[in-house]
Structure formats: C-alpha cells, structure tokens
Amino acid sequence: MLFPLDEVTRYLTGIFPRLEREGALLRWPDRGGVSTLQVEAIDYQTADGHNVKEVVTLLHRSVQLLGVPAQACSQLNKWATMGALLAGVRDAEGVWASKVSIFATDQSAAERLYAPLLSGQASIMGWHSQCLAQGIYKVDAAGSPLANADEVPPIDPSEFEAAKAADDQLGLKGTVQAGSYGVHLPRHGGASALWVRTTERHSLYGNGVLSTLELPIPLDRKGLPELTDQLNRWELSGPDLPPRLGAWCVGPRALTYISFIPSLLCVPGVAVSLAAWGRARHARVSQWLEAEGAGAAVAPP
C-alpha cells in the first residue's frame, strides 16, 4: 500500500478514540455524524501511460446537513478547506467529500503530502459541518479546532517561483507578488484566473494558503448552483483527476474552485502543488464544460 494507512490510523485514533478499522476502511463517529476514510487498490492506466494504484476517499455524513439543497451548498462551499459539501438528495444527509488518486510513482507524495492533508481534513470535518449547520461562519483563534491559527503559513517563497517556472515552460505568463502567485489560463470564451495566496485568512481557521480557480462563467448563468454540485460530484468519479482537496462554489465573481490549507497543515511543497493541481483541474474541467458554453470572461484580479 502506497498510502501510509497505519500511520494515519494511529494519528486519527488519538483524536477519535472510537475509531474502528476494517481492512483498508476507517470509520469513526464525529459530532453527530459518521466519517470514513477508505483506500481502494486499483490498476488504472491513464491515456498518457501513467498507472493509478490507489484511490483514497474521505467522507463525512451528518444528519445536521439533512437534505441541504444545491443552492445552499454552492454558498456554504465558499468556506471550503480540503473537501466539498455535496447536496442531499430528497431527505438524504449532506456529505463532505475529499479524494486523492495515488499514482505508482507517488509514494513520497502520499506520505509527505496527501496523508497529512487528508488527516487534517478528517480532524476538522465534523466541527466544520456543525458550524455551518448552526450558521456559524466565523470564530476567533481560540475557538478554532486547529493550533497556529494566527501564525503566518510556513511557505518558502521559492515555491511560488517554482510555480511560475512551470508556467514559463507551458508558455504562460505567471506572476509572483508578495505572498502570492497567479496566472491566467486561456479557455474558449475567456481567461480563467488561478491564484495561490498566503495573504488570505479563513474566518473559521485563521491563516493559511488559499488557492482559487475562477472559470469564465458568470454569476447570472442559469443553474449555476446545480452546476457546482455536478462538478463536485464529477470530481469524485474519475481515478485520474487532480486531488479533490477543495470545492466548487459560486464565488464572488464567477464559478470558483476553492482550497484552503490552514497554517498548521502547510507541509513543504503544498503551494507549488496547489498551483499544479489548479492547472490540471482547469484543463480537465474545461473539457467537461465544453458542451456547456463558454460564458463571459473573468475580470483580472
């Protein structure tokens, strides 16, 4: 197994003593809901010849989110961290979901990047769900379930330069500013805007790294909340999609994908990884949306 499930089990058991393990499945109760983390062994060959060996899926189901409609999810996901809230169907419970596909050559990333991020998301999903269900969208640092809420995220500036260097190789014009990296990605009908910033603060978790990908689809497009829910579900379906550590939502200006990594969970390489995942997500989602029409361009940040 490439994903270090034994280590993750020990870590989560220290937080959730009632955690149970059955093979490659973990299950534990958390704040009125039930969370699961499952590692599925697969053997999937991608179109470009790479091999996906495992899919790790993290879910949290809660009656507190019973029957949450797509309209509400499209707004609540503005507070996303490393997972997305999926709309309930009829009387179904809402579900928080994260997913990572692990390639045959990804053992190092699985250990140093995916495992810490998924473990961190697992530790806060129940609390996050409870806050949103109760209409709590802001807490002070003492009320956050994570330490270091007021600390500047430990991101080396060289990560932003590495992200820009990748843009240069692709013929894109990335920019690096104080505490941020950004690039406009061409798409039929306009340019998408990808930003990774260490200068933004989450109202529930304090400081961290915020990644946003805005697509040129305007806020007045009919059915936009339903589209965000479809995208969030679609990203759980494919074994070769970018890490699903965030959520699609109706952003302040356009259809937006948001990831937020709190300072405590910022492992080395996370900023450059967010930039790479954003570029890959843009390419795959653009293909998926091709039949939907281009929409209007997003204004420059």
TORKOL-4160 file (C-alpha; in steps of 0.2 Angstrom, whole numbers, padded with zeros to 4 digits, m for minus):
301
<pt num="1" X="0000" Y="0000" Z="0000"/>
<pt num="2" X="0007" Y="0017" Z="m0005"/>
<pt num="3" X="m0004" Y="0027" Z="0006"/>
<pt num="4" X="0003" Y="0026" Z="0024"/>
<pt num="5" X="m0014" Y="0020" Z="0032"/>
<pt num="6" X="m0006" Y="0013" Z="0048"/>
<pt num="7" X="0001" Y="0030" Z="0052"/>
<pt num="8" X="m0015" Y="0039" Z="0048"/>
<pt num="9" X="m0025" Y="0026" Z="0059"/>
<pt num="10" X="m0013" Y="0030" Z="0074"/>
<pt num="11" X="m0015" Y="0048" Z="0071"/>
<pt num="12" X="m0034" Y="0048" Z="0070"/>
<pt num="13" X="m0036" Y="0036" Z="0084"/>
<pt num="14" X="m0028" Y="0049" Z="0095"/>
<pt num="15" X="m0041" Y="0062" Z="0090"/>
<pt num="16" X="m0056" Y="0050" Z="0089"/>
<pt num="17" X="m0054" Y="0035" Z="0101"/>
<pt num="18" X="m0069" Y="0026" Z="0095"/>
<pt num="19" X="m0062" Y="0024" Z="0078"/>
<pt num="20" X="m0063" Y="0007" Z="0070"/>
<pt num="21" X="m0053" Y="m0001" Z="0056"/>
<pt num="22" X="m0059" Y="m0015" Z="0045"/>
<pt num="23" X="m0045" Y="m0019" Z="0032"/>
<pt num="24" X="m0042" Y="m0003" Z="0022"/>
<pt num="25" X="m0058" Y="0006" Z="0029"/>
<pt num="26" X="m0058" Y="0018" Z="0044"/>
<pt num="27" X="m0074" Y="0023" Z="0052"/>
<pt num="28" X="m0077" Y="0034" Z="0067"/>
<pt num="29" X="m0092" Y="0045" Z="0075"/>
<pt num="30" X="m0089" Y="0064" Z="0075"/>
<pt num="31" X="m0101" Y="0077" Z="0081"/>
<pt num="32" X="m0117" Y="0069" Z="0077"/>
<pt num="33" X="m0111" Y="0062" Z="0061"/>
<pt num="34" X="m0100" Y="0047" Z="0054"/>
<pt num="35" X="m0084" Y="0049" Z="0045"/>
<pt num="36" X="m0075" Y="0036" Z="0034"/>
<pt num="37" X="m0058" Y="0035" Z="0026"/>
<pt num="38" X="m0055" Y="0021" Z="0013"/>
<pt num="39" X="m0041" Y="0016" Z="0002"/>
<pt num="40" X="m0046" Y="0006" Z="m0013"/>
<pt num="41" X="m0032" Y="m0003" Z="m0023"/>
<pt num="42" X="m0035" Y="m0001" Z="m0042"/>
<pt num="43" X="m0024" Y="m0004" Z="m0058"/>
<pt num="44" X="m0029" Y="0010" Z="m0070"/>
<pt num="45" X="m0019" Y="0016" Z="m0085"/>
<pt num="46" X="m0021" Y="0034" Z="m0090"/>
<pt num="47" X="m0022" Y="0040" Z="m0108"/>
<pt num="48" X="m0004" Y="0046" Z="m0106"/>
<pt num="49" X="0003" Y="0030" Z="m0100"/>
<pt num="50" X="0003" Y="0033" Z="m0081"/>
<pt num="51" X="m0003" Y="0020" Z="m0068"/>
<pt num="52" X="m0015" Y="0024" Z="m0054"/>
<pt num="53" X="m0013" Y="0011" Z="m0040"/>
<pt num="54" X="m0024" Y="0018" Z="m0026"/>
<pt num="55" X="m0039" Y="0030" Z="m0023"/>
<pt num="56" X="m0041" Y="0037" Z="m0006"/>
<pt num="57" X="m0059" Y="0044" Z="m0002"/>
<pt num="58" X="m0063" Y="0053" Z="0014"/>
<pt num="59" X="m0082" Y="0056" Z="0018"/>
<pt num="60" X="m0092" Y="0064" Z="0032"/>
<pt num="61" X="m0111" Y="0061" Z="0033"/>
<pt num="62" X="m0121" Y="0071" Z="0046"/>
<pt num="63" X="m0139" Y="0072" Z="0050"/>
<pt num="64" X="m0136" Y="0091" Z="0054"/>
<pt num="65" X="m0135" Y="0093" Z="0035"/>
<pt num="66" X="m0150" Y="0083" Z="0031"/>
<pt num="67" X="m0157" Y="0087" Z="0013"/>
<pt num="68" X="m0146" Y="0103" Z="0010"/>
<pt num="69" X="m0150" Y="0108" Z="m0007"/>
<pt num="70" X="m0138" Y="0113" Z="m0021"/>
<pt num="71" X="m0142" Y="0131" Z="m0019"/>
<pt num="72" X="m0136" Y="0131" Z="m0001"/>
<pt num="73" X="m0121" Y="0120" Z="m0005"/>
<pt num="74" X="m0115" Y="0132" Z="m0018"/>
<pt num="75" X="m0114" Y="0146" Z="m0005"/>
<pt num="76" X="m0108" Y="0135" Z="0010"/>
<pt num="77" X="m0093" Y="0129" Z="0000"/>
<pt num="78" X="m0086" Y="0146" Z="0000"/>
<pt num="79" X="m0080" Y="0141" Z="0017"/>
<pt num="80" X="m0072" Y="0125" Z="0010"/>
<pt num="81" X="m0055" Y="0119" Z="0016"/>
<pt num="82" X="m0049" Y="0102" Z="0009"/>
<pt num="83" X="m0066" Y="0095" Z="0005"/>
<pt num="84" X="m0083" Y="0099" Z="m0003"/>
<pt num="85" X="m0101" Y="0098" Z="0003"/>
<pt num="86" X="m0112" Y="0088" Z="m0008"/>
<pt num="87" X="m0131" Y="0092" Z="m0009"/>
<pt num="88" X="m0143" Y="0080" Z="m0001"/>
<pt num="89" X="m0155" Y="0070" Z="m0012"/>
<pt num="90" X="m0173" Y="0072" Z="m0005"/>
<pt num="91" X="m0171" Y="0068" Z="0013"/>
<pt num="92" X="m0153" Y="0062" Z="0012"/>
<pt num="93" X="m0139" Y="0068" Z="0023"/>
<pt num="94" X="m0127" Y="0080" Z="0016"/>
<pt num="95" X="m0109" Y="0073" Z="0013"/>
<pt num="96" X="m0092" Y="0081" Z="0015"/>
<pt num="97" X="m0080" Y="0073" Z="0002"/>
<pt num="98" X="m0062" Y="0073" Z="m0002"/>
<pt num="99" X="m0052" Y="0061" Z="m0014"/>
<pt num="100" X="m0034" Y="0058" Z="m0019"/>
<pt num="101" X="m0028" Y="0046" Z="m0033"/>
<pt num="102" X="m0011" Y="0039" Z="m0030"/>
<pt num="103" X="0000" Y="0035" Z="m0045"/>
<pt num="104" X="0013" Y="0021" Z="m0045"/>
<pt num="105" X="0027" Y="0034" Z="m0043"/>
<pt num="106" X="0018" Y="0044" Z="m0029"/>
<pt num="107" X="0023" Y="0035" Z="m0013"/>
<pt num="108" X="0033" Y="0050" Z="m0007"/>
<pt num="109" X="0019" Y="0062" Z="m0011"/>
<pt num="110" X="0007" Y="0050" Z="m0002"/>
<pt num="111" X="0017" Y="0050" Z="0014"/>
<pt num="112" X="0023" Y="0069" Z="0015"/>
<pt num="113" X="0008" Y="0077" Z="0006"/>
<pt num="114" X="m0008" Y="0068" Z="0004"/>
<pt num="115" X="m0008" Y="0059" Z="0021"/>
<pt num="116" X="m0005" Y="0075" Z="0032"/>
<pt num="117" X="m0018" Y="0084" Z="0022"/>
<pt num="118" X="m0032" Y="0071" Z="0022"/>
<pt num="119" X="m0028" Y="0068" Z="0041"/>
<pt num="120" X="m0030" Y="0086" Z="0044"/>
<pt num="121" X="m0046" Y="0087" Z="0034"/>
<pt num="122" X="m0053" Y="0072" Z="0044"/>
<pt num="123" X="m0049" Y="0080" Z="0060"/>
<pt num="124" X="m0060" Y="0096" Z="0056"/>
<pt num="125" X="m0074" Y="0089" Z="0045"/>
<pt num="126" X="m0086" Y="0086" Z="0059"/>
<pt num="127" X="m0083" Y="0103" Z="0068"/>
<pt num="128" X="m0084" Y="0112" Z="0051"/>
<pt num="129" X="m0101" Y="0103" Z="0047"/>
<pt num="130" X="m0108" Y="0108" Z="0064"/>
<pt num="131" X="m0103" Y="0126" Z="0062"/>
<pt num="132" X="m0111" Y="0128" Z="0045"/>
<pt num="133" X="m0127" Y="0119" Z="0051"/>
<pt num="134" X="m0128" Y="0131" Z="0065"/>
<pt num="135" X="m0125" Y="0146" Z="0054"/>
<pt num="136" X="m0108" Y="0149" Z="0062"/>
<pt num="137" X="m0096" Y="0156" Z="0049"/>
<pt num="138" X="m0083" Y="0165" Z="0060"/>
<pt num="139" X="m0074" Y="0161" Z="0076"/>
<pt num="140" X="m0059" Y="0168" Z="0085"/>
<pt num="141" X="m0042" Y="0159" Z="0085"/>
<pt num="142" X="m0046" Y="0151" Z="0102"/>
<pt num="143" X="m0062" Y="0144" Z="0095"/>
<pt num="144" X="m0053" Y="0135" Z="0081"/>
<pt num="145" X="m0050" Y="0116" Z="0082"/>
<pt num="146" X="m0033" Y="0119" Z="0075"/>
<pt num="147" X="m0017" Y="0127" Z="0083"/>
<pt num="148" X="m0007" Y="0140" Z="0075"/>
<pt num="149" X="m0022" Y="0150" Z="0068"/>
<pt num="150" X="m0013" Y="0166" Z="0070"/>
<pt num="151" X="0004" Y="0161" Z="0063"/>
<pt num="152" X="0009" Y="0165" Z="0045"/>
<pt num="153" X="0009" Y="0149" Z="0035"/>
<pt num="154" X="0027" Y="0142" Z="0033"/>
<pt num="155" X="0028" Y="0143" Z="0014"/>
<pt num="156" X="0045" Y="0146" Z="0006"/>
<pt num="157" X="0045" Y="0160" Z="m0007"/>
<pt num="158" X="0054" Y="0148" Z="m0019"/>
<pt num="159" X="0038" Y="0138" Z="m0021"/>
<pt num="160" X="0030" Y="0152" Z="m0030"/>
<pt num="161" X="0045" Y="0154" Z="m0041"/>
<pt num="162" X="0044" Y="0136" Z="m0045"/>
<pt num="163" X="0025" Y="0138" Z="m0050"/>
<pt num="164" X="0030" Y="0152" Z="m0061"/>
<pt num="165" X="0044" Y="0142" Z="m0069"/>
<pt num="166" X="0031" Y="0129" Z="m0073"/>
<pt num="167" X="0021" Y="0142" Z="m0082"/>
<pt num="168" X="0036" Y="0148" Z="m0092"/>
<pt num="169" X="0038" Y="0130" Z="m0099"/>
<pt num="170" X="0020" Y="0130" Z="m0104"/>
<pt num="171" X="0021" Y="0147" Z="m0112"/>
<pt num="172" X="0010" Y="0155" Z="m0099"/>
<pt num="173" X="0013" Y="0172" Z="m0090"/>
<pt num="174" X="0013" Y="0168" Z="m0072"/>
<pt num="175" X="0016" Y="0182" Z="m0059"/>
<pt num="176" X="0024" Y="0182" Z="m0042"/>
<pt num="177" X="0020" Y="0195" Z="m0029"/>
<pt num="178" X="0022" Y="0196" Z="m0010"/>
<pt num="179" X="0014" Y="0181" Z="m0003"/>
<pt num="180" X="0005" Y="0176" Z="m0019"/>
<pt num="181" X="0007" Y="0168" Z="m0036"/>
<pt num="182" X="m0006" Y="0170" Z="m0050"/>
<pt num="183" X="m0009" Y="0165" Z="m0069"/>
<pt num="184" X="m0022" Y="0167" Z="m0082"/>
<pt num="185" X="m0026" Y="0151" Z="m0091"/>
<pt num="186" X="m0034" Y="0153" Z="m0108"/>
<pt num="187" X="m0050" Y="0145" Z="m0112"/>
<pt num="188" X="m0063" Y="0147" Z="m0126"/>
<pt num="189" X="m0074" Y="0162" Z="m0121"/>
<pt num="190" X="m0061" Y="0170" Z="m0109"/>
<pt num="191" X="m0047" Y="0168" Z="m0097"/>
<pt num="192" X="m0048" Y="0158" Z="m0081"/>
<pt num="193" X="m0039" Y="0165" Z="m0066"/>
<pt num="194" X="m0028" Y="0154" Z="m0054"/>
<pt num="195" X="m0021" Y="0161" Z="m0038"/>
<pt num="196" X="m0012" Y="0154" Z="m0023"/>
<pt num="197" X="m0011" Y="0166" Z="m0009"/>
<pt num="198" X="m0003" Y="0166" Z="0009"/>
<pt num="199" X="m0011" Y="0183" Z="0012"/>
<pt num="200" X="m0029" Y="0177" Z="0015"/>
<pt num="201" X="m0037" Y="0172" Z="0031"/>
<pt num="202" X="m0051" Y="0159" Z="0034"/>
<pt num="203" X="m0065" Y="0165" Z="0045"/>
<pt num="204" X="m0065" Y="0148" Z="0054"/>
<pt num="205" X="m0047" Y="0143" Z="0054"/>
<pt num="206" X="m0036" Y="0159" Z="0053"/>
<pt num="207" X="m0021" Y="0160" Z="0042"/>
<pt num="208" X="m0016" Y="0148" Z="0029"/>
<pt num="209" X="m0014" Y="0145" Z="0010"/>
<pt num="210" X="m0029" Y="0149" Z="m0001"/>
<pt num="211" X="m0030" Y="0143" Z="m0019"/>
<pt num="212" X="m0044" Y="0149" Z="m0031"/>
<pt num="213" X="m0048" Y="0144" Z="m0049"/>
<pt num="214" X="m0061" Y="0155" Z="m0057"/>
<pt num="215" X="m0068" Y="0150" Z="m0073"/>
<pt num="216" X="m0076" Y="0162" Z="m0086"/>
<pt num="217" X="m0094" Y="0158" Z="m0081"/>
<pt num="218" X="m0104" Y="0172" Z="m0074"/>
<pt num="219" X="m0114" Y="0173" Z="m0058"/>
<pt num="220" X="m0130" Y="0176" Z="m0068"/>
<pt num="221" X="m0129" Y="0160" Z="m0078"/>
<pt num="222" X="m0145" Y="0149" Z="m0075"/>
<pt num="223" X="m0142" Y="0134" Z="m0065"/>
<pt num="224" X="m0125" Y="0139" Z="m0058"/>
<pt num="225" X="m0128" Y="0131" Z="m0041"/>
<pt num="226" X="m0133" Y="0115" Z="m0048"/>
<pt num="227" X="m0118" Y="0115" Z="m0060"/>
<pt num="228" X="m0106" Y="0117" Z="m0045"/>
<pt num="229" X="m0114" Y="0102" Z="m0037"/>
<pt num="230" X="m0112" Y="0092" Z="m0053"/>
<pt num="231" X="m0094" Y="0097" Z="m0054"/>
<pt num="232" X="m0091" Y="0092" Z="m0035"/>
<pt num="233" X="m0099" Y="0075" Z="m0039"/>
<pt num="234" X="m0090" Y="0073" Z="m0055"/>
<pt num="235" X="m0073" Y="0076" Z="m0047"/>
<pt num="236" X="m0076" Y="0060" Z="m0036"/>
<pt num="237" X="m0079" Y="0049" Z="m0051"/>
<pt num="238" X="m0063" Y="0048" Z="m0061"/>
<pt num="239" X="m0047" Y="0039" Z="m0054"/>
<pt num="240" X="m0036" Y="0051" Z="m0064"/>
<pt num="241" X="m0042" Y="0068" Z="m0059"/>
<pt num="242" X="m0032" Y="0080" Z="m0049"/>
<pt num="243" X="m0033" Y="0078" Z="m0030"/>
<pt num="244" X="m0050" Y="0083" Z="m0024"/>
<pt num="245" X="m0045" Y="0094" Z="m0009"/>
<pt num="246" X="m0057" Y="0108" Z="m0010"/>
<pt num="247" X="m0074" Y="0113" Z="m0018"/>
<pt num="248" X="m0083" Y="0121" Z="m0032"/>
<pt num="249" X="m0094" Y="0135" Z="m0027"/>
<pt num="250" X="m0102" Y="0151" Z="m0033"/>
<pt num="251" X="m0088" Y="0163" Z="m0029"/>
<pt num="252" X="m0089" Y="0182" Z="m0028"/>
<pt num="253" X="m0086" Y="0184" Z="m0047"/>
<pt num="254" X="m0088" Y="0168" Z="m0056"/>
<pt num="255" X="m0089" Y="0149" Z="m0054"/>
<pt num="256" X="m0074" Y="0146" Z="m0042"/>
<pt num="257" X="m0064" Y="0131" Z="m0035"/>
<pt num="258" X="m0058" Y="0134" Z="m0018"/>
<pt num="259" X="m0044" Y="0125" Z="m0007"/>
<pt num="260" X="m0039" Y="0132" Z="0009"/>
<pt num="261" X="m0024" Y="0124" Z="0019"/>
<pt num="262" X="m0023" Y="0130" Z="0037"/>
<pt num="263" X="m0006" Y="0135" Z="0043"/>
<pt num="264" X="m0004" Y="0120" Z="0055"/>
<pt num="265" X="m0006" Y="0109" Z="0040"/>
<pt num="266" X="0005" Y="0118" Z="0027"/>
<pt num="267" X="0018" Y="0104" Z="0023"/>
<pt num="268" X="0033" Y="0109" Z="0012"/>
<pt num="269" X="0028" Y="0109" Z="m0006"/>
<pt num="270" X="0010" Y="0112" Z="m0004"/>
<pt num="271" X="0009" Y="0129" Z="m0013"/>
<pt num="272" X="0018" Y="0123" Z="m0028"/>
<pt num="273" X="0006" Y="0108" Z="m0028"/>
<pt num="274" X="m0009" Y="0118" Z="m0027"/>
<pt num="275" X="m0003" Y="0128" Z="m0042"/>
<pt num="276" X="0000" Y="0112" Z="m0052"/>
<pt num="277" X="m0017" Y="0104" Z="m0047"/>
<pt num="278" X="m0025" Y="0120" Z="m0052"/>
<pt num="279" X="m0018" Y="0120" Z="m0069"/>
<pt num="280" X="m0023" Y="0101" Z="m0071"/>
<pt num="281" X="m0040" Y="0105" Z="m0065"/>
<pt num="282" X="m0043" Y="0119" Z="m0077"/>
<pt num="283" X="m0038" Y="0108" Z="m0092"/>
<pt num="284" X="m0049" Y="0093" Z="m0086"/>
<pt num="285" X="m0064" Y="0104" Z="m0081"/>
<pt num="286" X="m0063" Y="0114" Z="m0097"/>
<pt num="287" X="m0065" Y="0098" Z="m0107"/>
<pt num="288" X="m0080" Y="0093" Z="m0096"/>
<pt num="289" X="m0089" Y="0110" Z="m0098"/>
<pt num="290" X="m0086" Y="0112" Z="m0117"/>
<pt num="291" X="m0103" Y="0107" Z="m0121"/>
<pt num="292" X="m0110" Y="0120" Z="m0108"/>
<pt num="293" X="m0104" Y="0136" Z="m0117"/>
<pt num="294" X="m0090" Y="0147" Z="m0113"/>
<pt num="295" X="m0099" Y="0161" Z="m0103"/>
<pt num="296" X="m0091" Y="0178" Z="m0100"/>
<pt num="297" X="m0073" Y="0181" Z="m0096"/>
<pt num="298" X="m0067" Y="0184" Z="m0078"/>
<pt num="299" X="m0061" Y="0201" Z="m0074"/>
<pt num="300" X="m0042" Y="0202" Z="m0070"/>
<pt num="301" X="m0039" Y="0201" Z="m0051"/>
